[in-house]
Amino acid sequence: MNFAIGNDSVFTTASSSLNTSNNTGKLEAKLNGNIKDSSDKELMDVCKSFESYFVEQVFKEMKKTVPKNEESNEYLDYFGDRLYQEYAGEVTESGDLGIAQMLYESMKRNK
């Protein structure tokens, strides 16, 4: 799987599509920075934030495919989003998907 990222316009494209999460404001603030002035750590942090957000959205969409049973779990209804955020954070920190690393390497090349 290859992701092609040309230049700073990736920040505009990514930030404009992130309007549905509570973390959107923080992520947009990170993405609106100038890539040429950012340190390696800042760049990797942005890549990890994007991967975590992406994985969280995948989990939420997967949840929609599971048929609802008649019994409702009020705790899962209340804390479900937080649970998916934590799962996404763990997946990102494990580095198993590698999306953040691919984004980082691509942005680093085009810096």
Sequence and secondary structure as in RCSB ss.txt:
>XXXX:A:sequence
MNFAIGNDSVFTTASSSLNTSNNTGKLEAKLNGNIKDSSDKELMDVCKSFESYFVEQVFKEMKKTVPKNEESNEY
LDYFGDRLYQEYAGEVTESGDLGIAQMLYESMKRNK
>XXXX:A:secstr
      STHHHHHHHHT  SSTTHHHHHHHHTS GGG  HHHHHHHHHHHHHHHHHHHHHHHHHTS   SS  HH
HHHHHHHHHHHHHHHHHHHTSS HHHHHHHHHHHT 
